[in-house]
Amino acid sequence: MQSDFQIARHYFGHYLKPYPWQLIISVLTVAIYCGAAVYTPILLGHAVTQLTTVLAEFRAHQTVVMAPFIRTAATMITINVVAGFADCATSAILGWVAGVSTSRMRSELFAKMQRIGVSYFDRTEDGDLLARFTSDLDNIFNAMNQVFVNSFYWFGSLIGVLIMMFSSNVMMGVVTIITTPLAVLVCWFVITHASRAVNEQQRAVGALNGYINEQITGQKVIITNGLQQPSIAGFTSRNATVLQAAQRGQIWAGMLMPVMSGLMLLNTAIVIFFGSWYVLQGNMALGTGLAVVAVFVQYAQQYYQPIIQLTSVYNIIQQAVTGARRVSEVFAQPDEVRSTDGKVIDGVHHGVKLTDVHFGYLPGVEILHGINIDAPRGHMVALVGPTGSGKTTVMNLLNRFYDVDTGSITIDGTDIRALELTSLRNNVGIVLQDPQLFSGTIRDNIRFGDPDAGDAAVINAAQQARIHDYIMTLPDGYDTLITDEQSVFSAGQKQLLSIARTILTDPPVLIMDEATSNVDTVTEAQLQAAMNAVTRGRTSFLIAHRLRTIVHADEIDVLRHGTIIERGTHAELMAANGFYAQLYRDQMPELATNA
Ligand SMILES: Nc1ncnc2c1ncn2[C@@H]1O[C@H](COP(=O)(O)OP(=O)(O)OP(=O)(O)O)[C@@H](O)[C@H]1O
């Protein structure tokens, strides 16, 4: 695991590297601001002295010579105006740099997400992933925006106070900084606990977001099953975890200032005590000695201010490092395996073959136990079987969402792991059971796989998929905006749209997860016609839920517990009177007698 330092160096170093000039200019503008802050009290002192002289002269000689005072006042105003501009420039430049850097990080994170294998999304909650784009990146932005300027300013102040103290009286200087190790230790202790609480809080917020996301997606299921109370209870407990973590963080973070103030008072007491003792030892004249004590009481307080501020800067860095660590977890995910010299295929000439395929999602839990399927070009293979038998898993392997553990899947004799991944995906189309529609028009959604397709091709695909007529009933036809997909399309219609998409991209191999049986009879007839259109001439694998739709398949493979237990055409399997025949009779008793 990378250390905090490595993480900070990577994120701050790597992302700030392209902006050296902006950073150099900010160093100068901060230096101007710091210089003005340090120099203004000196000028103020001069101004007071000059004003006193003016008043004394006026009393003594009734003459007023204001020039030196006006010069000092004008210098003070000028310096502070310049410092004000410098401060504005610092904020603008660093705000810009932080904004551009985090925007780049966000883009790279998004691009990375597109390259990660599907397994990561299977095991990561959506909300948690979303939190990495939002709160984690916000923390990194805050650090980039504030840390640089604050640490430079307060570090400069610390050095300034140290120089002033040691040039004034070394012995007293040593006494004033003597509590520093204790202060640093206390700060470190408090901040470590505070940042641990921040980590917990960020994790808890991620889990809460994931839960909210899941509950919003499943709202209809919750309502229809009357699960509102358990849903609220689940939310309440996760919300309480967030609150507890936030409160723990607040308590630890809130402890910092009082503890440091206490230490500052202790330090002041030590300075007064030691200074008085020092003076009483007769090491210096009483008046001078008391002046030194008074000055060092001031220094003792000034010295602690930068230490407190620098520790709070450290706190911001901690939050950013936590965010960066969570973002880096995404970057650390392996990309989908792509062979560098992968073969490019143009269509399927002989067929697709699965040979002794074994696979499990988790180590030691095998789901598929030696699957053999031979699908010659143009054949339609249907996979049927009870829920959880492994049908979708076979589909996941065909498209290389996952790789087989042992055995092989070949297209025209070439292992699909040796193919260029894009070429494989271009040649294998998928129609999912519950296809995803994206915001945009219906036309955009059909053209999804082939954005250059013309209107005629889009309409032709929609006609073949039997969705054209429905689209034409909508007031805006193909220009209908899909914002709330549920309100425009039923589940069956969404699948018809997805079939139109696939017809447009014309893949030689098709994987289709047929929509579940809960579609009305009109849509079912349309789906059947669309399926006939989309499978025609293609090597297709069909997960069938309604066995009626696959009676014409060239081969039906019956899966049970990850093994093919029966294989044949519909007629052969019915004649065998085995598991398939039983399934068929259970599903369609009225047809079973005619089959
Ligand atoms: N991402 C995953 N991680 C771990 N196990 C998984 C994953 N996806 C599926 N499984 C497990 O693999 C087994 C087969 O699941 P699969 O989805 O392939 O079944 P299926 O036949 O398609 O079921 P259904 O008809 O219900 O869709 C099940 O036991 C399931 O729990």
The ligand as an ORCA input file, in Angstrom:
! r2SCAN-3c Opt
* xyz 0 1
  N     -20.898    -10.913    -10.105
  C     -21.057    -12.058     -9.445
  N     -20.270    -12.356     -8.407
  C     -20.420    -13.528     -7.733
  N     -21.336    -14.471     -8.052
  C     -22.160    -14.230     -9.082
  C     -22.067    -13.013     -9.837
  N     -23.018    -13.051    -10.809
  C     -23.664    -14.236    -10.647
  N     -23.148    -14.927     -9.630
  C     -23.561    -16.278     -9.191
  O     -23.404    -17.175    -10.271
  C     -24.453    -18.125    -10.297
  C     -25.067    -18.154    -11.708
  O     -25.678    -16.888    -11.943
  P     -26.257    -16.487    -13.365
  O     -26.648    -15.060    -13.297
  O     -25.319    -16.895    -14.422
  O     -27.560    -17.408    -13.404
  P     -28.739    -17.371    -14.470
  O     -28.934    -18.781    -14.897
  O     -28.487    -16.390    -15.537
  O     -29.935    -16.914    -13.546
  P     -31.244    -16.055    -13.948
  O     -32.092    -16.902    -14.819
  O     -31.871    -15.817    -12.627
  O     -30.772    -14.799    -14.612
  C     -25.435    -17.737     -9.222
  O     -25.207    -18.583     -8.114
  C     -25.053    -16.313     -8.867
  O     -25.226    -16.074     -7.501
*
